[in-house]
Amino acid sequence: MAAHAWMPLSPCGEGCVAEGATVGRSRAVLRFAGLAGALVCGALVVPVVLVLRGRAREAVLRGWFRLMVRASGVGVRVVGERRFQGTPGRGVLVVANHVSWLDELVIDSVQPIRIVAKRDIRSWPVLGWIITAARTVYLDRERLRLLPGTVAELTAALRSGAAVGVHAEGTTWCGSESGRFRPALFQAALDAGVPVRPVALRYLRAGAATTRPAYVGADGLVDAIWRVVRTGGLVVEVHVLDEIAPGRAADRRELAALAQAATERVLPPGTAVGSGHRAVVAARTPGMVAPGVPAGVVLSPVVLPPGAEAVVPRRGRSGRRRLSRKG
């Protein structure tokens, strides 16, 4: 159960994830081994990152993140600016949608930035060490009373000229739907007087959007990684959208709404994606209550493109439909 009523939850689950591996098991094992090797190499990166400064430090981090992404068999295509900071040395709050465990790796392969991450990541072997060495701001989502301190730390980082990334939805969604941008962390951009840079991540397979990389439902991290390495032709589009200048929003809610509107122009909500994706319309049929949606709430239907197949979400390993609470 959620620790408080404002805990971010997603109705996405295993039923959202497109089925069908497109890479043979032996090749997938090689990819998995390559990813593990790249992760081990990361242990050598940590002391180097702690010593280096400036562009040299950024180059080492970017190279390692690119190695991790390539070892996964994933390509990256940047649409728009090649850097998140429109003005060098000026802080910027980078706001991206959250779909997969790949998200941070992909963003940092474009430009290594500080991120706001759930505190659990700090204990991950190697990857957690590197993310911590990259001066991550950790967030305890279960203890609301600590949020003002996190916002203050984020504000200080932005004032110092850092680019800091957040996932404003607060948890992962499958990619065919996205969550409401939570306004709390946008306060830091207002307090620091810095712009917000919306970034839309779009996962494609064979040119069509796919939910295969989604990290949702009952799957553990290893399950989600295995699904990615068994997927051929996977490409992540990183849409670097126009900055939202300071002063355009009166408060954090308006600022969050502006960022979400910019993202949704690239990722329109309520659309099924890709010929391989089975849209979970059981959670979007009029009169049906989706997981995590209170009784009595009627949701609008999803409009499926020609050829899309509707299915009822699968049940998790426990036999129950699962809400996603991934970070």
Helices and strands as residue ranges (DSSP letters): G 14-16, H 25-51, H 54-71, E 74-80, E 92-96, H 103-110, E 114-118, G 119-123, H 127-133, E 137-139, G 144-146, H 147-159, E 163-167, H 186-192, E 196-205, E 208-209, H 221-229, E 234-240, H 252-264, E 278-279, G 281-283, E 309-310
